[in-house]
Amino acid sequence: MTHWHDTMVDQPDTSSAAYAAGWTISGLAVFGVVVCVWVLGI
């Protein structure tokens, strides 16, 4: 796979605390949904 860099697209700032917090909250939300579906047997 080739790497591309487009100057029209903003690259995400992967070193910030907000980026890490966003992924952590996202992961916990997905985990919570999986647990709810498993517990409730939906």
C-alpha positions as a Markdown table, in Angstrom:
| # | Residue | x | y | z |
|---|---|---|---|---|
| 1 | Met | 0.0 | 0.0 | 0.0 |
| 2 | Thr | 1.3 | 3.4 | -0.9 |
| 3 | His | 1.4 | 6.3 | 1.5 |
| 4 | Trp | -0.1 | 9.5 | 0.3 |
| 5 | His | 0.0 | 13.0 | 1.7 |
| 6 | Asp | -2.6 | 15.5 | 0.5 |
| 7 | Thr | -2.1 | 19.1 | 1.5 |
| 8 | Met | -5.9 | 19.8 | 1.3 |
| 9 | Val | -6.6 | 17.3 | 4.1 |
| 10 | Asp | -5.8 | 18.2 | 7.6 |
| 11 | Gln | -3.7 | 15.5 | 9.3 |
| 12 | Pro | -5.0 | 14.6 | 12.8 |
| 13 | Asp | -2.9 | 15.6 | 15.8 |
| 14 | Thr | -2.3 | 12.2 | 17.3 |
| 15 | Ser | 0.0 | 13.4 | 20.1 |
| 16 | Ser | -2.7 | 15.4 | 22.0 |
| 17 | Ala | -4.5 | 14.4 | 25.1 |
| 18 | Ala | -7.8 | 15.1 | 23.5 |
| 19 | Tyr | -7.1 | 12.5 | 20.8 |
| 20 | Ala | -6.2 | 9.8 | 23.3 |
| 21 | Ala | -9.2 | 10.7 | 25.5 |
| 22 | Gly | -11.5 | 10.5 | 22.4 |
| 23 | Trp | -10.3 | 7.0 | 21.5 |
| 24 | Thr | -10.6 | 5.9 | 25.1 |
| 25 | Ile | -14.1 | 7.1 | 25.4 |
| 26 | Ser | -15.0 | 5.6 | 22.1 |
| 27 | Gly | -13.5 | 2.2 | 23.1 |
| 28 | Leu | -15.4 | 2.3 | 26.4 |
| 29 | Ala | -18.7 | 3.2 | 24.7 |
| 30 | Val | -18.3 | 0.3 | 22.3 |
| 31 | Phe | -17.4 | -2.1 | 25.1 |
| 32 | Gly | -20.4 | -0.9 | 27.1 |
| 33 | Val | -22.7 | -1.5 | 24.1 |
| 34 | Val | -21.3 | -5.0 | 23.7 |
| 35 | Val | -21.8 | -5.8 | 27.4 |
| 36 | Cys | -25.4 | -4.5 | 27.3 |
| 37 | Val | -26.3 | -6.5 | 24.3 |
| 38 | Trp | -24.7 | -9.6 | 25.9 |
| 39 | Val | -26.4 | -9.1 | 29.3 |
| 40 | Leu | -29.8 | -8.3 | 27.8 |
| 41 | Gly | -29.6 | -11.0 | 25.1 |
| 42 | Ile | -30.8 | -8.7 | 22.4 |
